[in-house]
């Protein structure tokens, strides 16, 4: 029995992303990256997005994988609520970056409602300390809410994609003083 518990604990440790060391109050690392919105390529620049308001930078392991498909779909369904809060949403991944154009426009994923950026060498994920331990060439699943001044106000680190939208939307509403 102890062997099974130890193996389960080891498996959980290997499957989890690195613990996010960036904390609320830290300056968010600036970045620009090749991105897609509704299948159209452009360069996403965090500094430019912050001029318009808060930004949710959510990292996901890889396009066209079950958890990432679900998470993108959930963000897509909630995008109008983020826009009402004058907040930009950007998904960032180091996995399957060659598939991002399709991923960004497919209805069951992003649906053309928000952009996804390619982090082909995990440089951005490393700056945000969200590299998947089990697969270090992929980003983990961590969501950051970055205030207009470039400071991180909320971090949610969980491989389960289900609560990233609720967590980040609540943080944005708190930041904006909304109910």
N, C-alpha and C positions, 0 to 999 in steps of 0.2 A: 504494500500500500504506500509506504514512504517513497518507494521508487517512482510510482505513478505521480505522486504529488510533486516530487522534484522534477520529473520530466515535464509535467504540465507547467510548472513555474519557469523552467528553462525555455520552453516553447513560447510562452507569453513574452518573456524578455526578448527573445530573438525577433518576434513578430512586431514588436512595438517600435515606433519611431524614436529617434533620439529625443530626450527630454528638452523641451524648448527652453533655452537659456535666456532668450529675449523676454523681457518682462514689461508689464505696464510701466510707462515712464521712460523706457529706453527709446532712443532715436531709431526709427525704422531705417534699415540700410536702403539707400536709394538704388534703383536699378532701371534699366531699360532692356527690353527683350523683344524678339520677334513674336508677334501674336496674331490671332485670327478672331474676327467678329463676323458671324454669319458666313464663314468660309473665305472672307476677304482678308488678305495679309496687311499688316501695318506694324509699326513699332510702338509698343506700349512703354510709356515713360511714367514712372511713379510720381516724379516731381510735377509733371503736367497734370496728372489726375488729381493730385492734392490741391492744386490751385482752385479746383471746382468744389472741393469738400472732402469729407472722410473717404477712405478707401478700405474695402475688405480685400485683403490679400489672402486667398486660401490656396494652400498647397495640397495637391492630390498626387497619389503614386503614378497613375498611368491612364491615359485615355483608353476608352473601350474596355474597361475592366468593371466588374459588377458594382463594387462599392463606389467607384468614381462616376460611373453612369448614374447611379442613384443620387449622389451628392450634386452633380451638375444639374440633374433634373429638378431637385429640390431648390437650388439657387434660381433656376429658370422660373419656377412657379412663384417665387417670392420676389423677383426682380422689381416689380412695380412698387413694392413696399420699401425696398432699398432706394429706389429712385425718388420716392416721396420724401425720403430723408436726405436727399441730395448726396447720395453715397454711390461711389463706383465700386463694382465687384470685378475682380480679376482672379481667374484661376491660373495657377502656375504649376507646371509639371515637368519632370525630367524623363518621364516614361512615355514611350510611344509618341514622341514629338512629331514624327512623320505623319501621324493620323489626326493632328489637331485641327486642320482645316475642316475636315468632315465632322469631327466631334463638335466643333463650334456651331455648326449649322443644323445638325440632326435634331429633330423635334424631341426625341426621347432623351436627349442630353441637354446641351445648352440652348438649343432652339433658336440660335441667332440673337439671343437676348443679352448676352454679356460676353466679354472677351476671355480667351484663354491664351496664355503665353508659354513659350517653349524655353525650358531651362536645360538644354541638351547636355551640359557637362556638370550639372548640379551646383554651379557657382552661386546662383541665387539661393537655392535651398541651404547651402552651407552657410551663407551670410545670416540666414534666418534660423539656423540650427534645426533644420527639419529634413534630415536625410534618413531614409528608411534603413534601419540597422541590418535587416535581413537581406536587403537588396540595395547596397549603397550607391548604385547608379540611378536610383529612383528617389524622388522626393517622398517625404512622409505625408501625413495628413494632419496639418496644423493650420488653423485659421487665425489671422491677425486682423484687428481693427486698428487702423492708423488714422489719427486725428489730422485735421487740416494742417496743423503745425509740424507734422511729421513724427509725432510721438505715438508710440504704441499705447493704446488704452485698454486692449483686451486681447488675451491669448486663449485659444481653445485647442488642445492637443489630444486627439483621440482617433484611433484608426476606424472606429465605427462612424460612418458618414451621416448618420441620422440626425444628430443634434447640431451640426455646424451652422446651419442656417438660423435655427432658433437662437443659438448662443450669440452669433454675430449680429443678428437683427436687434436683439434685446440690448446689446452693448451700444449699437449705433443710436438706438432710441434714447438710451440713458445719456449718451454723449450729447445728443441734440436737445435734451430736456423734454422729449416727447413721452406720451403715455401709451 
